[in-house]
């Protein structure tokens, strides 16, 4: 029979618990999609960066260049994006790529 030191076992369990915590946070972020008044979904910077497969800095560049429309809350300045507008951005971007 194999013996595992209590300290080693505790470290292994803590590593697993931390992994579950990270996974739970990721799932919460994915489920944080908020509904707009007309049934559209709002995405935040993290959601949009993950969806597009880019960094949050790239999202900021898109905003600065006026490529994507965003909405900002007064209380904390957090940016949100409507999923329908992001879909339109992706359609336009796809057309430009195929046209070149």
LINMO-V656310 format. One record per residue. N is the residue number from 0. RES is the residue in one small letter. PSI is psi in whole degrees, 0 to 359 (999 if undefined). Layout:
n:N res:RES psi:PSI
n:N res:RES psi:PSI
This chain:
n:0 res:x psi:140
n:1 res:x psi:138
n:2 res:x psi:131
n:3 res:x psi:128
n:4 res:x psi:142
n:5 res:x psi:319
n:6 res:x psi:317
n:7 res:x psi:317
n:8 res:x psi:317
n:9 res:x psi:319
n:10 res:x psi:319
n:11 res:x psi:316
n:12 res:x psi:317
n:13 res:x psi:321
n:14 res:x psi:317
n:15 res:x psi:317
n:16 res:x psi:317
n:17 res:x psi:321
n:18 res:x psi:318
n:19 res:x psi:322
n:20 res:x psi:316
n:21 res:x psi:318
n:22 res:x psi:318
n:23 res:x psi:318
n:24 res:x psi:319
n:25 res:x psi:317
n:26 res:x psi:319
n:27 res:x psi:317
n:28 res:x psi:320
n:29 res:x psi:328
n:30 res:x psi:359
n:31 res:x psi:11
n:32 res:x psi:128
n:33 res:x psi:145
n:34 res:x psi:137
n:35 res:x psi:178
n:36 res:x psi:323
n:37 res:x psi:18
n:38 res:x psi:358
n:39 res:x psi:161
n:40 res:x psi:142
n:41 res:x psi:139
n:42 res:x psi:145
n:43 res:x psi:183
n:44 res:x psi:316
n:45 res:x psi:313
n:46 res:x psi:315
n:47 res:x psi:317
n:48 res:x psi:317
n:49 res:x psi:317
n:50 res:x psi:316
n:51 res:x psi:347
n:52 res:x psi:35
n:53 res:x psi:173
n:54 res:x psi:165
n:55 res:x psi:332
n:56 res:x psi:321
n:57 res:x psi:320
n:58 res:x psi:317
n:59 res:x psi:321
n:60 res:x psi:319
n:61 res:x psi:318
n:62 res:x psi:313
n:63 res:x psi:322
n:64 res:x psi:354
n:65 res:x psi:20
n:66 res:x psi:330
n:67 res:x psi:143
n:68 res:x psi:143
n:69 res:x psi:162
n:70 res:x psi:140
n:71 res:x psi:136
n:72 res:x psi:146
n:73 res:x psi:322
n:74 res:x psi:321
n:75 res:x psi:1
n:76 res:x psi:16
n:77 res:x psi:139
n:78 res:x psi:141
n:79 res:x psi:155
n:80 res:x psi:138
n:81 res:x psi:133
n:82 res:x psi:324
n:83 res:x psi:323
n:84 res:x psi:327
n:85 res:x psi:321
n:86 res:x psi:319
n:87 res:x psi:318
n:88 res:x psi:315
n:89 res:x psi:321
n:90 res:x psi:313
n:91 res:x psi:319
n:92 res:x psi:321
n:93 res:x psi:321
n:94 res:x psi:319
n:95 res:x psi:323
n:96 res:x psi:319
n:97 res:x psi:334
n:98 res:x psi:336
n:99 res:x psi:999
